[in-house]
Amino acid sequence: MRLDQFVATSSGLSRKEAKRAITRGRVTVDGQACTAANRHLSPEARVVLAGEPLALPGERYLMMNKPAGVVSATSDSDHPTALDLLPAELTRNLHIAGRLDADTTGLLLLTTDGQWSHRVTSPRTDCPKTYRVTVSEPLTAASVKALEQGLQLHNDPRPTRPARVQVLEGRIIDLTISEGRYHQVKRMLAAVGNHVEDLHRLQIGAVVLDPDLEPGGYRELTDAERDSLG
Protein backbone atom coordinates (compact mmCIF):
# COMPACT_ATOMS: atom_id res chain seq x y z
CA MET A 1 0.00 0.00 0.00
CA ARG A 2 1.17 3.52 -0.78
CA LEU A 3 2.12 5.69 2.18
CA ASP A 4 -0.48 8.38 1.45
CA GLN A 5 -3.22 5.76 1.20
CA PHE A 6 -2.13 4.17 4.46
CA VAL A 7 -2.08 7.50 6.28
CA ALA A 8 -5.48 8.51 4.93
CA THR A 9 -7.12 5.18 5.73
CA SER A 10 -5.68 4.89 9.23
CA SER A 11 -5.99 8.52 10.34
CA GLY A 12 -9.29 9.73 8.88
CA LEU A 13 -7.52 12.40 6.84
CA SER A 14 -8.46 12.91 3.22
CA ARG A 15 -5.94 11.71 0.64
CA LYS A 16 -5.00 15.33 -0.06
CA GLU A 17 -4.49 16.08 3.64
CA ALA A 18 -2.41 12.92 4.04
CA LYS A 19 -0.13 13.92 1.17
CA ARG A 20 0.31 17.37 2.69
CA ALA A 21 1.25 15.90 6.07
CA ILE A 22 3.80 13.61 4.40
CA THR A 23 5.44 16.30 2.29
CA ARG A 24 5.68 18.56 5.35
CA GLY A 25 7.69 15.92 7.20
CA ARG A 26 5.07 15.00 9.81
CA VAL A 27 5.25 11.28 8.99
CA THR A 28 7.95 8.77 9.84
CA VAL A 29 8.33 5.21 8.56
CA ASP A 30 10.30 2.84 10.79
CA GLY A 31 11.67 5.82 12.69
CA GLN A 32 12.85 7.76 9.63
CA ALA A 33 11.14 10.86 8.23
CA CYS A 34 9.58 10.16 4.83
CA THR A 35 8.32 12.83 2.45
CA ALA A 36 7.54 10.51 -0.49
CA ALA A 37 3.77 10.09 -0.58
CA ASN A 38 4.02 7.35 -3.21
CA ARG A 39 6.37 5.14 -1.17
CA HIS A 40 5.13 1.54 -1.01
CA LEU A 41 5.08 0.13 2.50
CA SER A 42 6.05 -3.34 3.63
CA PRO A 43 3.42 -5.16 5.74
CA GLU A 44 5.63 -4.72 8.84
CA ALA A 45 6.27 -0.99 8.42
CA ARG A 46 5.69 1.21 11.47
CA VAL A 47 4.13 4.52 10.48
CA VAL A 48 3.84 7.48 12.86
CA LEU A 49 1.97 10.74 12.21
CA ALA A 50 2.90 13.71 14.40
CA GLY A 51 4.07 11.36 17.14
CA GLU A 52 0.99 9.08 16.99
CA PRO A 53 1.43 5.49 15.68
CA LEU A 54 -1.01 4.61 12.90
CA ALA A 55 -2.74 1.30 12.22
CA LEU A 56 -5.24 0.26 9.59
CA PRO A 57 -8.78 -0.19 10.91
CA GLY A 58 -10.19 -3.69 10.91
CA GLU A 59 -12.71 -4.80 8.32
CA ARG A 60 -16.33 -3.85 9.02
CA TYR A 61 -19.37 -6.09 8.59
CA LEU A 62 -22.82 -4.59 9.09
CA MET A 63 -26.42 -5.61 8.67
CA MET A 64 -29.11 -3.02 7.95
CA ASN A 65 -32.89 -3.14 7.82
CA LYS A 66 -33.24 -1.22 4.57
CA PRO A 67 -36.38 0.90 4.34
CA ALA A 68 -38.34 1.46 1.15
CA GLY A 69 -37.26 4.37 -1.03
CA VAL A 70 -33.56 3.94 -0.25
CA VAL A 71 -31.28 2.78 -3.05
CA SER A 72 -28.54 0.17 -2.64
CA ALA A 73 -25.69 2.38 -3.81
CA THR A 74 -22.76 4.26 -2.34
CA SER A 75 -23.94 7.52 -3.91
CA ASP A 76 -26.94 8.75 -5.87
CA SER A 77 -27.83 12.29 -6.89
CA ASP A 78 -31.60 11.73 -6.84
CA HIS A 79 -32.34 9.33 -3.98
CA PRO A 80 -31.12 8.62 -0.44
CA THR A 81 -28.70 5.70 -0.28
CA ALA A 82 -28.08 3.02 2.31
CA LEU A 83 -24.78 4.68 3.19
CA ASP A 84 -26.60 7.96 3.87
CA LEU A 85 -28.27 6.22 6.83
CA LEU A 86 -24.90 5.53 8.50
CA PRO A 87 -22.57 7.83 10.46
CA ALA A 88 -19.90 9.27 8.17
CA GLU A 89 -17.09 7.60 10.11
CA LEU A 90 -18.50 4.15 9.27
CA THR A 91 -18.84 4.65 5.53
CA ARG A 92 -15.16 4.83 4.52
CA ASN A 93 -14.46 2.01 2.02
CA LEU A 94 -17.87 0.46 2.78
CA HIS A 95 -19.80 -1.23 -0.01
CA ILE A 96 -22.97 -3.31 -0.33
CA ALA A 97 -22.89 -7.10 -0.61
CA GLY A 98 -26.08 -8.04 -2.44
CA ARG A 99 -28.25 -5.13 -3.50
CA LEU A 100 -31.98 -4.62 -3.06
CA ASP A 101 -34.35 -2.66 -5.30
CA ALA A 102 -35.39 0.76 -4.00
CA ASP A 103 -38.89 -0.49 -3.12
CA THR A 104 -37.64 -3.73 -1.50
CA THR A 105 -37.04 -3.69 2.24
CA GLY A 106 -35.14 -5.85 4.69
CA LEU A 107 -31.74 -7.41 5.18
CA LEU A 108 -28.84 -5.58 3.55
CA LEU A 109 -25.20 -6.50 4.20
CA LEU A 110 -22.45 -3.88 4.04
CA THR A 111 -18.72 -4.47 4.38
CA THR A 112 -15.23 -3.20 3.65
CA ASP A 113 -14.05 -6.75 2.90
CA GLY A 114 -14.13 -7.31 -0.86
CA GLN A 115 -13.28 -11.01 -0.73
CA TRP A 116 -16.03 -11.68 1.82
CA SER A 117 -18.67 -9.83 -0.22
CA HIS A 118 -17.62 -11.75 -3.33
CA ARG A 119 -18.21 -15.02 -1.50
CA VAL A 120 -21.65 -13.79 -0.43
CA THR A 121 -22.74 -12.70 -3.90
CA SER A 122 -20.94 -15.10 -6.26
CA PRO A 123 -23.30 -17.48 -8.10
CA ARG A 124 -20.78 -20.26 -7.44
CA THR A 125 -21.33 -20.15 -3.67
CA ASP A 126 -25.03 -21.07 -3.90
CA CYS A 127 -25.89 -18.77 -0.96
CA PRO A 128 -29.66 -18.98 -0.28
CA LYS A 129 -31.70 -15.82 0.25
CA THR A 130 -35.18 -15.83 1.76
CA TYR A 131 -37.80 -13.20 0.95
CA ARG A 132 -41.23 -12.59 2.42
CA VAL A 133 -43.44 -11.83 -0.55
CA THR A 134 -46.94 -10.44 -0.73
CA VAL A 135 -48.48 -11.34 -4.10
CA SER A 136 -51.59 -10.03 -5.79
CA GLU A 137 -53.30 -13.44 -5.93
CA PRO A 138 -52.89 -16.58 -3.81
CA LEU A 139 -50.45 -19.01 -5.39
CA THR A 140 -51.95 -22.05 -7.08
CA ALA A 141 -50.48 -25.48 -6.56
CA ALA A 142 -49.26 -25.39 -10.16
CA SER A 143 -47.45 -22.09 -9.51
CA VAL A 144 -45.75 -23.47 -6.41
CA LYS A 145 -44.62 -26.54 -8.36
CA ALA A 146 -43.23 -24.39 -11.20
CA LEU A 147 -41.26 -22.20 -8.78
CA GLU A 148 -39.87 -25.23 -6.98
CA GLN A 149 -38.85 -26.96 -10.19
CA GLY A 150 -37.24 -23.90 -11.82
CA LEU A 151 -38.79 -21.90 -14.61
CA GLN A 152 -37.90 -19.88 -17.68
CA LEU A 153 -37.79 -16.10 -17.26
CA HIS A 154 -38.51 -13.66 -20.07
CA ASN A 155 -35.37 -12.83 -22.09
CA ASP A 156 -33.24 -15.17 -19.97
CA PRO A 157 -31.49 -18.12 -21.64
CA ARG A 158 -31.32 -20.34 -18.54
CA PRO A 159 -34.14 -21.52 -16.29
CA THR A 160 -33.93 -20.53 -12.65
CA ARG A 161 -32.59 -22.88 -10.04
CA PRO A 162 -35.27 -24.64 -7.99
CA ALA A 163 -36.71 -22.40 -5.28
CA ARG A 164 -38.25 -23.24 -1.91
CA VAL A 165 -41.79 -21.97 -1.35
CA GLN A 166 -43.61 -21.78 1.97
CA VAL A 167 -47.17 -20.50 1.78
CA LEU A 168 -47.86 -18.69 5.05
CA GLU A 169 -51.36 -17.35 4.59
CA GLY A 170 -53.47 -16.10 1.71
CA ARG A 171 -51.22 -13.97 -0.45
CA ILE A 172 -48.08 -14.12 1.73
CA ILE A 173 -45.27 -16.57 1.02
CA ASP A 174 -41.64 -17.10 1.96
CA LEU A 175 -39.54 -17.68 -1.15
CA THR A 176 -35.94 -18.90 -0.95
CA ILE A 177 -33.67 -18.63 -3.99
CA SER A 178 -29.95 -19.23 -4.46
CA GLU A 179 -29.30 -16.80 -7.32
CA GLY A 180 -29.26 -13.05 -7.72
CA ARG A 181 -30.56 -12.29 -11.18
CA TYR A 182 -31.96 -8.88 -12.08
CA HIS A 183 -35.36 -8.39 -10.36
CA GLN A 184 -35.43 -12.16 -9.98
CA VAL A 185 -38.22 -12.58 -7.43
CA LYS A 186 -40.52 -10.19 -9.27
CA ARG A 187 -39.80 -11.88 -12.59
CA MET A 188 -40.34 -15.36 -11.16
CA LEU A 189 -43.77 -14.44 -9.83
CA ALA A 190 -44.62 -12.72 -13.11
CA ALA A 191 -43.64 -15.93 -14.94
CA VAL A 192 -46.38 -17.82 -13.07
CA GLY A 193 -48.96 -15.11 -13.79
CA ASN A 194 -48.77 -13.28 -10.48
CA HIS A 195 -47.51 -9.91 -9.28
CA VAL A 196 -45.35 -8.88 -6.31
CA GLU A 197 -46.98 -6.21 -4.18
CA ASP A 198 -44.46 -6.19 -1.33
CA LEU A 199 -40.98 -7.69 -1.02
CA HIS A 200 -38.90 -7.99 2.15
CA ARG A 201 -35.61 -9.90 2.50
CA LEU A 202 -35.46 -11.93 5.71
CA GLN A 203 -32.28 -13.96 5.47
CA ILE A 204 -28.98 -14.46 3.60
CA GLY A 205 -27.36 -17.82 4.25
CA ALA A 206 -27.52 -18.34 8.01
CA VAL A 207 -27.76 -14.60 8.74
CA VAL A 208 -31.28 -13.56 9.74
CA LEU A 209 -32.42 -9.94 9.87
CA ASP A 210 -32.39 -8.84 13.51
CA PRO A 211 -36.05 -8.31 14.50
CA ASP A 212 -35.00 -5.50 16.86
CA LEU A 213 -33.74 -3.35 13.97
CA GLU A 214 -36.19 -0.65 12.96
CA PRO A 215 -36.24 0.40 9.28
CA GLY A 216 -32.96 2.22 8.69
CA GLY A 217 -31.38 0.63 11.75
CA TYR A 218 -28.09 -1.26 11.60
CA ARG A 219 -25.63 -3.22 13.74
CA GLU A 220 -22.33 -5.06 13.44
CA LEU A 221 -22.53 -8.71 12.48
CA THR A 222 -21.49 -11.11 15.20
CA ASP A 223 -18.37 -13.16 14.56
CA ALA A 224 -20.54 -16.24 14.04
CA GLU A 225 -22.74 -14.45 11.51
CA ARG A 226 -19.74 -13.12 9.60
CA ASP A 227 -17.96 -16.47 9.56
CA SER A 228 -21.10 -18.33 8.43
CA LEU A 229 -20.93 -16.41 5.14
CA GLY A 230 -17.15 -16.40 4.80
C-alpha positions as CSV (number, residue, x, y, z in Angstrom):
1,M,0.0,0.0,0.0
2,R,1.2,3.5,-0.8
3,L,2.1,5.7,2.2
4,D,-0.5,8.4,1.5
5,Q,-3.2,5.8,1.2
6,F,-2.1,4.2,4.5
7,V,-2.1,7.5,6.3
8,A,-5.5,8.5,4.9
9,T,-7.1,5.2,5.7
10,S,-5.7,4.9,9.2
11,S,-6.0,8.5,10.3
12,G,-9.3,9.7,8.9
13,L,-7.5,12.4,6.8
14,S,-8.5,12.9,3.2
15,R,-5.9,11.7,0.6
16,K,-5.0,15.3,-0.1
17,E,-4.5,16.1,3.6
18,A,-2.4,12.9,4.0
19,K,-0.1,13.9,1.2
20,R,0.3,17.4,2.7
21,A,1.2,15.9,6.1
22,I,3.8,13.6,4.4
23,T,5.4,16.3,2.3
24,R,5.7,18.6,5.3
25,G,7.7,15.9,7.2
26,R,5.1,15.0,9.8
27,V,5.2,11.3,9.0
28,T,8.0,8.8,9.8
29,V,8.3,5.2,8.6
30,D,10.3,2.8,10.8
31,G,11.7,5.8,12.7
32,Q,12.8,7.8,9.6
33,A,11.1,10.9,8.2
34,C,9.6,10.2,4.8
35,T,8.3,12.8,2.5
36,A,7.5,10.5,-0.5
37,A,3.8,10.1,-0.6
38,N,4.0,7.4,-3.2
39,R,6.4,5.1,-1.2
40,H,5.1,1.5,-1.0
41,L,5.1,0.1,2.5
42,S,6.1,-3.3,3.6
43,P,3.4,-5.2,5.7
44,E,5.6,-4.7,8.8
45,A,6.3,-1.0,8.4
46,R,5.7,1.2,11.5
47,V,4.1,4.5,10.5
48,V,3.8,7.5,12.9
49,L,2.0,10.7,12.2
50,A,2.9,13.7,14.4
51,G,4.1,11.4,17.1
52,E,1.0,9.1,17.0
53,P,1.4,5.5,15.7
54,L,-1.0,4.6,12.9
55,A,-2.7,1.3,12.2
56,L,-5.2,0.3,9.6
57,P,-8.8,-0.2,10.9
58,G,-10.2,-3.7,10.9
59,E,-12.7,-4.8,8.3
60,R,-16.3,-3.9,9.0
61,Y,-19.4,-6.1,8.6
62,L,-22.8,-4.6,9.1
63,M,-26.4,-5.6,8.7
64,M,-29.1,-3.0,8.0
65,N,-32.9,-3.1,7.8
66,K,-33.2,-1.2,4.6
67,P,-36.4,0.9,4.3
68,A,-38.3,1.5,1.2
69,G,-37.3,4.4,-1.0
70,V,-33.6,3.9,-0.2
71,V,-31.3,2.8,-3.0
72,S,-28.5,0.2,-2.6
73,A,-25.7,2.4,-3.8
74,T,-22.8,4.3,-2.3
75,S,-23.9,7.5,-3.9
76,D,-26.9,8.8,-5.9
77,S,-27.8,12.3,-6.9
78,D,-31.6,11.7,-6.8
79,H,-32.3,9.3,-4.0
80,P,-31.1,8.6,-0.4
81,T,-28.7,5.7,-0.3
82,A,-28.1,3.0,2.3
83,L,-24.8,4.7,3.2
84,D,-26.6,8.0,3.9
85,L,-28.3,6.2,6.8
86,L,-24.9,5.5,8.5
87,P,-22.6,7.8,10.5
88,A,-19.9,9.3,8.2
89,E,-17.1,7.6,10.1
90,L,-18.5,4.1,9.3
91,T,-18.8,4.7,5.5
92,R,-15.2,4.8,4.5
93,N,-14.5,2.0,2.0
94,L,-17.9,0.5,2.8
95,H,-19.8,-1.2,0.0
96,I,-23.0,-3.3,-0.3
97,A,-22.9,-7.1,-0.6
98,G,-26.1,-8.0,-2.4
99,R,-28.2,-5.1,-3.5
100,L,-32.0,-4.6,-3.1
101,D,-34.4,-2.7,-5.3
102,A,-35.4,0.8,-4.0
103,D,-38.9,-0.5,-3.1
104,T,-37.6,-3.7,-1.5
105,T,-37.0,-3.7,2.2
106,G,-35.1,-5.8,4.7
107,L,-31.7,-7.4,5.2
108,L,-28.8,-5.6,3.6
109,L,-25.2,-6.5,4.2
110,L,-22.4,-3.9,4.0
111,T,-18.7,-4.5,4.4
112,T,-15.2,-3.2,3.7
113,D,-14.1,-6.8,2.9
114,G,-14.1,-7.3,-0.9
115,Q,-13.3,-11.0,-0.7
116,W,-16.0,-11.7,1.8
117,S,-18.7,-9.8,-0.2
118,H,-17.6,-11.8,-3.3
119,R,-18.2,-15.0,-1.5
120,V,-21.7,-13.8,-0.4
121,T,-22.7,-12.7,-3.9
122,S,-20.9,-15.1,-6.3
123,P,-23.3,-17.5,-8.1
124,R,-20.8,-20.3,-7.4
125,T,-21.3,-20.2,-3.7
126,D,-25.0,-21.1,-3.9
127,C,-25.9,-18.8,-1.0
128,P,-29.7,-19.0,-0.3
129,K,-31.7,-15.8,0.2
130,T,-35.2,-15.8,1.8
131,Y,-37.8,-13.2,0.9
132,R,-41.2,-12.6,2.4
133,V,-43.4,-11.8,-0.5
134,T,-46.9,-10.4,-0.7
135,V,-48.5,-11.3,-4.1
136,S,-51.6,-10.0,-5.8
137,E,-53.3,-13.4,-5.9
138,P,-52.9,-16.6,-3.8
139,L,-50.5,-19.0,-5.4
140,T,-51.9,-22.0,-7.1
141,A,-50.5,-25.5,-6.6
142,A,-49.3,-25.4,-10.2
143,S,-47.4,-22.1,-9.5
144,V,-45.8,-23.5,-6.4
145,K,-44.6,-26.5,-8.4
146,A,-43.2,-24.4,-11.2
147,L,-41.3,-22.2,-8.8
148,E,-39.9,-25.2,-7.0
149,Q,-38.8,-27.0,-10.2
150,G,-37.2,-23.9,-11.8
151,L,-38.8,-21.9,-14.6
152,Q,-37.9,-19.9,-17.7
153,L,-37.8,-16.1,-17.3
154,H,-38.5,-13.7,-20.1
155,N,-35.4,-12.8,-22.1
156,D,-33.2,-15.2,-20.0
157,P,-31.5,-18.1,-21.6
158,R,-31.3,-20.3,-18.5
159,P,-34.1,-21.5,-16.3
160,T,-33.9,-20.5,-12.6
161,R,-32.6,-22.9,-10.0
162,P,-35.3,-24.6,-8.0
163,A,-36.7,-22.4,-5.3
164,R,-38.3,-23.2,-1.9
165,V,-41.8,-22.0,-1.3
166,Q,-43.6,-21.8,2.0
167,V,-47.2,-20.5,1.8
168,L,-47.9,-18.7,5.0
169,E,-51.4,-17.3,4.6
170,G,-53.5,-16.1,1.7
171,R,-51.2,-14.0,-0.5
172,I,-48.1,-14.1,1.7
173,I,-45.3,-16.6,1.0
174,D,-41.6,-17.1,2.0
175,L,-39.5,-17.7,-1.2
176,T,-35.9,-18.9,-1.0
177,I,-33.7,-18.6,-4.0
178,S,-29.9,-19.2,-4.5
179,E,-29.3,-16.8,-7.3
180,G,-29.3,-13.1,-7.7
181,R,-30.6,-12.3,-11.2
182,Y,-32.0,-8.9,-12.1
183,H,-35.4,-8.4,-10.4
184,Q,-35.4,-12.2,-10.0
185,V,-38.2,-12.6,-7.4
186,K,-40.5,-10.2,-9.3
187,R,-39.8,-11.9,-12.6
188,M,-40.3,-15.4,-11.2
189,L,-43.8,-14.4,-9.8
190,A,-44.6,-12.7,-13.1
191,A,-43.6,-15.9,-14.9
192,V,-46.4,-17.8,-13.1
193,G,-49.0,-15.1,-13.8
194,N,-48.8,-13.3,-10.5
195,H,-47.5,-9.9,-9.3
196,V,-45.3,-8.9,-6.3
197,E,-47.0,-6.2,-4.2
198,D,-44.5,-6.2,-1.3
199,L,-41.0,-7.7,-1.0
200,H,-38.9,-8.0,2.1
201,R,-35.6,-9.9,2.5
202,L,-35.5,-11.9,5.7
203,Q,-32.3,-14.0,5.5
204,I,-29.0,-14.5,3.6
205,G,-27.4,-17.8,4.2
206,A,-27.5,-18.3,8.0
207,V,-27.8,-14.6,8.7
208,V,-31.3,-13.6,9.7
209,L,-32.4,-9.9,9.9
210,D,-32.4,-8.8,13.5
211,P,-36.0,-8.3,14.5
212,D,-35.0,-5.5,16.9
213,L,-33.7,-3.4,14.0
214,E,-36.2,-0.6,13.0
215,P,-36.2,0.4,9.3
216,G,-33.0,2.2,8.7
217,G,-31.4,0.6,11.8
218,Y,-28.1,-1.3,11.6
219,R,-25.6,-3.2,13.7
220,E,-22.3,-5.1,13.4
221,L,-22.5,-8.7,12.5
222,T,-21.5,-11.1,15.2
223,D,-18.4,-13.2,14.6
224,A,-20.5,-16.2,14.0
225,E,-22.7,-14.4,11.5
226,R,-19.7,-13.1,9.6
227,D,-18.0,-16.5,9.6
228,S,-21.1,-18.3,8.4
229,L,-20.9,-16.4,5.1
230,G,-17.2,-16.4,4.8
